[in-house]
Amino acid sequence: MPLSHTVKVRVRYSETDQGGVVYHANYFLYFESGRTELLRAAGVIYRDLERKGLFLVVTEASCKYRAAARYDDELSIVTRVDQVGKATVGFTYRVLGPEGRLLAEGHTLLASVDADKNPVRLPPEVSELLQKS
């Protein structure tokens, strides 16, 4: 089973349109929260990677919207590592609303780069932590 983590977020008013529905681009912010907390739970602190000169940049992002999230809904962002390459990490996301209803599904691919944005291998300890089942 792939490495997985769930984080809860509550939809804030500022994340919605006039109809009280979450603006589509905000799902990518939810994905980022899920990804950051999954990394933290796995023992990878993104800030520490940056201090060492390693950055993870998004090279692909997609989202399929299934149903609307609304103001004040509590959402569960389920994040999974679905691939770990030499210099890339792929994540999948499921955004679940009240009563576990599927609201959105997404994917991001991140590349490991140095401060000059040149591709670099993921450190072995990071790869190992992200490949744990």
N, C-alpha and C positions, 0 to 999 in steps of 0.2 A: 504494500500500500504506500502511495507517495506521501511525503511529508505534507501535513495539512495543519491549518490553524484557523480558528474562528474568532473574529472580533465583532463586538456590538457597537453600532453607532445609532444615534437618534437624529432624524432629519431635522435640521434647523430651518427656520423660516427663510433665511437668506439663501438657502440651497434650492428654493422652489420658484416657480413662475407665478404669475398672478392667479392661476387656477389652483395653487397649492400643490402642484405636481413637481417632483424633483426635475430640475433642468438636466438634460441629457449629459452634458459634459461633466457634471458632478460625480457621475459614476466612476470616472477615472480617478477622482480624489478618493473615493471609497476604496478602489482597488489599491491605491498607494498606501492607504492606512492598513489594509489587510496584508500587503506585501511587507511593509515595515515591521509589523507586529509578528508576522511569521518568521522573518529573519531574526528578530530579537528573541523569540521563543526557541529558535534553533541555536542561539548562542552567537549570532552574527549581528554586531551592532554597527549599523551603517556609518554612523559618525566616526567610529574607530577606523573603518576602512578608508574613509576620506582622509583622516589624519595620516594614514600610511601612504597616501597618494593613489589610492584605487577608487575608481568611481564606477557605478553601475548606471548606464544610461539606457533609456527606453528606445528601442529600435523598431518595435512593432507594437501596436495596440488595437484591440478590437472589442466591440461590445454588441451583444444582441439584447434588445429590450423586449421583455416578455409581458410585463404589466407595470402599472405606474406605482411608484413609491410616493407617499404624500407627507406633507408637513406633520411632524411629531411622531411618525412611524418609527418604531425601533427595528433596525435592520441588522441582520447577521451577515457578515462578509466572510464567506468560506474561501480560503485561499489555499492553493496546492502548488507545490513545485512539480512541474510535469516533465522538465528536462534540465539536465545540467551538462553543458558542453565544456570544452576547454576554456572558452572565454565568454560563454553565454549561460543565462539561466532563464527558463521559461516558467511562467506562472499561469494558472487558470483561476478563475473567480466565479463564484455563485453568490448573488445577492438575494437573500431570502427576507421576505417581509413578515408581517404578522401571520401567525399560524403556519409558518414555514413555506409560504407561497413563493414560488420562484419569480423574481422580478427582473433579473438580468443575469447574463453569463458573459464572461470576458476572458481575454487572453492578453498577456504582454510578454515580450521577449526583451531581455536586458543584456547589454554587452558590457564586458569589463574593459575599462580604459584607464590610461594613466592621466596625469594632469594636463598633458598636451593632446589628449583625446586619441591617443594611439592605442589600438587593441593590445591587451595584455592578458595572459592566462590568469584564471582565478587562482588564488592561493590554494594549495592542496587542502589546508585545514578547512577552508570555506566550502570547497567542493565536497569534502567528506561530510561535513555537517548537513549540507543540503541534500545529500543522497541517502541519508539515513531513512530507514523505513519506520 
